[in-house]
Amino acid sequence: MDIITQARELGAAIQADPRYTFFKDIKSEMDNDASLQGKIGAFNLERMNLDNELSNDEKEESVIKALNEKIKTLYGEIMADPQMKKYEDAKKALEELIGQVNTIIEVSVNGGDPLTCDLTNCTHDCRTCGGCG
């Protein structure tokens, strides 16, 4: 079996992992949550308004300040939404899995032992530790 076939099998195994399926389910729920999507849409609109104001030759500081406050408020509402919190938690768990897979690959490419490398504290920045292998 060649390495590309094995990589495809790894991809399929990731997609079968409960962390991946949970993330996909939560993302779908979030995408279908009209209230949350409304908040995200309003946030994006206000960001565009701010960008337009900032690119205006005759900037109005009071308008910029008001837009920044509105954006900050909307962001807080979005991040406080229970559906967004579930999404962020699911995303974090999936990112941790992918980080562990990447660590194994990086350790292997650098000559370390993929079967025994530490997956718990790796920052993926070799300057921050004493080495993996």
Rosetta blueprint (number, residue, H / E / L):
1 M L
2 D L
3 I H
4 I H
5 T H
6 Q H
7 A H
8 R H
9 E H
10 L H
11 G H
12 A H
13 A H
14 I H
15 Q H
16 A H
17 D L
18 P H
19 R H
20 Y H
21 T H
22 F H
23 F H
24 K H
25 D H
26 I H
27 K H
28 S H
29 E H
30 M H
31 D H
32 N L
33 D L
34 A H
35 S H
36 L H
37 Q H
38 G H
39 K H
40 I H
41 G H
42 A H
43 F H
44 N H
45 L H
46 E H
47 R H
48 M H
49 N H
50 L H
51 D H
52 N H
53 E H
54 L H
55 S H
56 N L
57 D L
58 E L
59 K L
60 E L
61 E H
62 S H
63 V H
64 I H
65 K H
66 A H
67 L H
68 N H
69 E H
70 K H
71 I H
72 K H
73 T H
74 L H
75 Y H
76 G H
77 E H
78 I H
79 M H
80 A H
81 D L
82 P H
83 Q H
84 M H
85 K H
86 K H
87 Y H
88 E H
89 D H
90 A H
91 K H
92 K H
93 A H
94 L H
95 E H
96 E H
97 L H
98 I H
99 G H
100 Q H
101 V H
102 N H
103 T H
104 I H
105 I H
106 E H
107 V H
108 S H
109 V H
110 N L
111 G L
112 G L
113 D L
114 P L
115 L L
116 T L
117 C L
118 D L
119 L L
120 T L
121 N L
122 C L
123 T L
124 H L
125 D L
126 C H
127 R H
128 T H
129 C L
130 G L
131 G L
132 C L
133 G L
